[in-house]
Amino acid sequence: MTEQKPTEIVAVNQQIEAINKRIGSLKDDLNKTHEDVKKYIEQRDQLNAKAKTLREEIAEIKKERDQLNVNVKALKLQRDEVRGQMAPFIEIINEHGQKIRELREKRSGQSRQALQKAFDALEFKIATTSMDLQDEKKLIDQVKEIEIKLSTYKKIDQHNKKISEVKSELKVFQQKADVFHNQLTENAKKSQELHSKMLAKFEEMKKIREDATNLHLQFLLAKEKIKPLHEEISRAIEQRQKLFGIRQGQYEERHKQFEAAKAETEKQKKAKEQEIKEKIGSVAREKLQRGEKLDLREFQLLAGDDSETED
């Protein structure tokens, strides 16, 4: 029987120990991968929830902005309608303004104050001075001439008065148009602010979605590692089980060898004892034949032989 070498068992134990370390390392990798998968899912879901909230906020802002744009359009129509109502008044003002310009072109070089002063002086002279008919007629003609020149200024006054009256009426429309315009401007400004806010939130949502997509990709990559790790762990466990079988066989073989060696030793021991007993018995018999006294050991040995003989 070939003797089992201890070094072979040591080598198998070393292989089992190496595989145990490998399995431990793989399990650590697997646990970390599971933790990564869980972490990526949680972070991805948090980002998706945040993106959903932003999307809802954007929808609300867009709704408010669109309503403001509707308001702007309606206010613009109202403003333009009022301005359209102002057109006839403006046309009247322009007509009177044109007539004023035409009258001013017809004026003499003298100012209104100078003409009025000359007119007053002539009237006073006519009223207070005695003169012949011809001289008086000359003065009256001068007064008429001045009156014609002053009438130009009076006509200008009339046109200015009419312009003032029309402007007073126009002011009501202008104020109304200004109210619509101011409301329009305010709504348009607020709409632009909401639009800018919406774009900022959209960019934020876009960035969050990109981050969520990256986390999802990392989740998929980590998830793909799980199956190969399980398979590698299974292969390592299977390999370890085979080594356990080999080691068990080695232990059983060593036990058989040990039992065989023990039996052989016991056999040799018994053979040795038998040889000694036979020698002692031979010596004891010789002593008996010579009539010599036997010691206790020799006596017991011969007594035992006799007993065995009787049996």
C-alpha positions in Angstrom: 0.0 0.0 0.0 1.4 3.4 -1.0 1.8 5.7 1.9 -0.1 9.0 1.7 2.3 12.0 1.8 1.3 14.8 4.2 2.5 17.4 1.7 -0.3 16.4 -0.6 -2.9 17.2 2.0 -1.1 20.5 2.8 -1.2 21.4 -0.9 -5.0 20.7 -1.0 -5.6 22.7 2.1 -3.6 25.6 0.6 -5.7 25.4 -2.5 -8.9 25.4 -0.4 -7.6 28.4 1.6 -6.9 30.3 -1.6 -10.3 29.5 -3.0 -11.9 30.6 0.3 -10.1 33.9 0.0 -11.2 34.2 -3.6 -14.8 33.5 -2.6 -14.6 36.1 0.2 -13.2 38.6 -2.2 -15.9 37.8 -4.8 -18.6 38.1 -2.1 -17.2 41.5 -1.1 -17.4 42.6 -4.7 -20.9 41.2 -5.0 -22.1 43.0 -1.8 -20.5 46.3 -3.0 -22.1 45.9 -6.4 -25.5 45.3 -4.7 -24.9 48.4 -2.6 -24.0 50.4 -5.7 -27.1 49.2 -7.5 -29.2 50.2 -4.6 -27.5 53.6 -4.4 -27.8 54.3 -8.1 -31.5 53.4 -8.1 -32.2 55.6 -5.1 -30.2 58.6 -6.5 -31.8 58.1 -9.9 -35.3 57.9 -8.5 -34.7 61.0 -6.4 -33.5 62.9 -9.5 -36.5 61.7 -11.5 -38.8 62.8 -8.8 -37.1 66.2 -8.7 -37.4 66.4 -12.5 -41.1 65.6 -12.3 -41.6 68.4 -9.8 -39.8 70.8 -12.0 -41.8 69.7 -15.0 -45.0 70.4 -13.1 -43.6 73.8 -12.0 -42.7 74.6 -15.6 -46.2 73.6 -16.7 -47.7 76.0 -14.1 -45.4 78.8 -15.1 -46.2 78.2 -18.8 -49.9 78.3 -18.1 -49.5 81.6 -16.2 -47.2 83.0 -19.0 -49.7 82.0 -21.7 -52.5 83.6 -19.9 -50.4 86.8 -19.6 -49.7 86.7 -23.3 -53.5 86.4 -24.0 -54.0 89.4 -21.7 -51.3 91.3 -23.6 -53.0 90.6 -26.9 -56.4 91.6 -25.6 -54.9 94.8 -24.0 -53.1 95.7 -27.2 -56.4 95.4 -29.2 -58.2 97.6 -26.6 -55.3 100.1 -26.7 -55.3 100.2 -30.5 -59.1 100.4 -30.6 -58.9 103.5 -28.4 -56.1 105.0 -30.4 -58.2 104.4 -33.5 -61.0 106.4 -31.8 -58.4 109.2 -31.3 -57.6 109.4 -35.0 -60.5 111.8 -35.9 -59.5 114.1 -33.0 -55.9 114.2 -34.0 -57.0 114.9 -37.6 -59.0 117.9 -36.4 -56.0 119.1 -34.3 -53.8 118.8 -37.4 -56.2 120.7 -39.5 -56.4 123.6 -37.1 -52.6 123.4 -36.7 -52.2 123.7 -40.5 -54.6 126.7 -40.5 -52.6 128.4 -37.7 -49.4 127.9 -39.7 -51.1 129.4 -42.8 -52.3 132.4 -40.8 -48.9 132.9 -39.3 -47.5 133.1 -42.8 -49.9 135.9 -43.6 -49.1 138.0 -40.6 -47.3 141.3 -41.0 -44.0 141.9 -39.5 -45.5 143.7 -36.5 -46.3 141.9 -33.3 -49.8 141.6 -32.0 -48.9 143.9 -29.1 -47.6 146.6 -31.5 -50.7 146.3 -33.7 -53.0 146.5 -30.7 -51.2 149.5 -29.3 -51.4 151.3 -32.7 -55.1 150.3 -33.0 -55.9 151.7 -29.5 -53.9 154.9 -30.2 -55.8 155.5 -33.5 -59.2 154.9 -31.9 -58.3 157.3 -29.1 -57.2 159.9 -31.6 -60.3 159.6 -33.6 -62.4 159.8 -30.5 -60.6 162.8 -28.9 -59.3 164.8 -31.8 -61.2 167.3 -34.0 -60.2 166.8 -37.7 -61.7 167.2 -41.1 -63.5 164.4 -42.8 -60.7 163.4 -45.1 -58.2 163.1 -42.2 -60.7 161.2 -40.2 -61.3 158.9 -43.1 -57.6 158.2 -43.4 -57.4 157.3 -39.8 -60.5 155.0 -40.0 -58.9 153.3 -43.0 -55.7 152.7 -41.0 -57.9 151.3 -38.1 -59.5 148.9 -40.6 -56.2 147.8 -41.9 -54.9 147.2 -38.4 -58.2 145.3 -37.6 -57.6 143.0 -40.6 -54.1 142.3 -39.3 -55.4 141.7 -35.8 -58.1 139.4 -37.1 -55.4 137.0 -38.2 -54.3 136.8 -34.6 -57.9 136.4 -33.5 -58.4 133.6 -36.0 -55.2 132.0 -34.6 -56.7 132.3 -31.1 -59.9 130.6 -32.3 -58.0 127.7 -33.8 -55.8 127.4 -30.7 -59.0 127.4 -28.6 -60.5 124.7 -30.8 -57.3 122.7 -30.5 -57.4 123.0 -26.7 -61.0 121.9 -26.7 -60.2 118.9 -28.9 -57.1 118.1 -26.9 -59.2 118.1 -23.7 -61.6 115.6 -25.3 -58.6 113.6 -26.7 -57.0 113.5 -23.2 -59.8 111.2 -22.0 -59.0 108.7 -24.8 -55.3 109.1 -24.3 -55.6 108.4 -20.6 -57.7 105.3 -21.4 -55.2 104.2 -24.0 -52.3 104.8 -21.5 -54.1 102.6 -18.9 -54.3 99.8 -21.5 -50.7 100.4 -22.6 -49.4 100.4 -19.0 -51.3 97.2 -18.2 -50.0 95.7 -21.5 -46.4 96.6 -20.6 -46.8 95.3 -17.1 -48.2 92.0 -18.3 -45.6 91.7 -21.1 -42.8 92.3 -18.5 -44.2 89.7 -16.2 -44.6 87.3 -19.1 -41.0 87.8 -20.0 -39.9 87.3 -16.4 -41.9 84.1 -16.2 -40.5 82.9 -19.6 -36.9 83.5 -18.3 -37.8 81.6 -15.1 -39.3 78.8 -17.1 -36.2 78.5 -19.3 -34.0 78.4 -16.1 -36.1 75.6 -14.6 -36.1 73.8 -18.0 -32.3 73.9 -18.1 -32.2 72.7 -14.5 -34.6 69.9 -15.3 -32.5 69.0 -18.4 -29.3 68.8 -16.3 -31.1 66.6 -13.7 -32.4 64.3 -16.4 -28.9 64.0 -17.8 -27.6 63.1 -14.3 -30.5 60.6 -13.8 -29.7 59.0 -17.2 -26.0 58.7 -16.2 -27.0 57.1 -12.9 -29.3 54.7 -14.8 -26.4 53.7 -17.0 -24.2 53.1 -14.0 -27.0 51.1 -12.5 -27.3 48.9 -15.6 -23.5 48.4 -15.7 -23.4 47.5 -12.0 -26.4 45.1 -12.5 -24.6 43.4 -15.4 -21.7 42.5 -13.0 -24.0 40.7 -10.6 -24.6 37.5 -12.7 -20.9 37.0 -13.6 -20.0 37.4 -9.9 -22.6 34.8 -8.9 -21.4 32.4 -11.6 -17.8 32.9 -10.6 -18.7 32.4 -6.9 -20.6 29.2 -7.9 -17.6 27.9 -9.9 -15.3 28.6 -7.0 -17.6 26.9 -4.5 -17.9 23.9 -6.9 -14.1 23.8 -7.2 -13.8 24.0 -3.4 -16.3 21.1 -3.0 -14.2 19.0 -5.3 -11.1 19.8 -3.2 -13.1 18.9 0.0 -13.8 15.6 -1.6 -10.1 15.1 -2.5 -9.1 16.1 1.0 -11.7 13.7 2.5 -10.3 10.9 0.4 -6.8 11.8 1.5 -7.9 11.8 5.2 -9.7 8.4 4.7 -6.6 7.0 3.0 -4.4 8.3 5.8 -6.8 6.7 8.3 -6.6 3.4 6.4 -2.8 3.6 6.3 -2.8 4.4 10.0 -5.1 1.5 10.9 -3.0 -0.8 8.7 0.2 0.3 10.3 -1.4 0.0 13.8 -2.5 -3.6 13.0 0.9 -4.4 11.6 2.5 -3.1 14.8 0.1 -5.0 16.9 0.8 -8.2 14.9 4.6 -7.7 15.2 4.1 -7.0 19.0 2.2 -10.2 19.5 4.7 -12.2 17.4 7.5 -10.7 19.5 5.6 -11.6 22.7 5.0 -15.1 21.5 8.6 -15.5 20.6 9.6 -14.3 24.1 7.0 -16.6 25.7 8.3 -19.5 23.7 11.8 -18.8 24.8 10.8 -18.5 28.5 8.7 -21.6 28.2 11.6 -23.6 26.7 13.9 -22.4 29.5 11.2 -23.3 32.1 10.8 -26.8 30.8 14.5 -27.3 30.8 14.5 -26.2 34.4 11.8 -28.6 35.3 13.6 -31.4 33.6 16.7 -30.5 35.6 14.6 -30.2 38.7 15.3 -26.6 39.2 12.9 -24.1 40.8 10.8 -21.9 38.5 10.2 -18.2 39.1 6.6 -16.8 39.1 6.8 -15.6 35.5 8.0 -19.0 34.3 5.4 -20.8 36.4 2.6 -18.6 35.1 3.8 -19.1 31.6 3.8 -22.9 31.9 0.4 -22.8 33.7 -1.0 -20.8 30.9 0.4 -23.2 28.3 -1.2 -26.1 30.1 -4.5 -24.4 30.3 -4.3 -23.6 26.6 -3.4 -27.3 26.0 -6.5 -28.5 27.9 -8.6 -26.2 26.0 
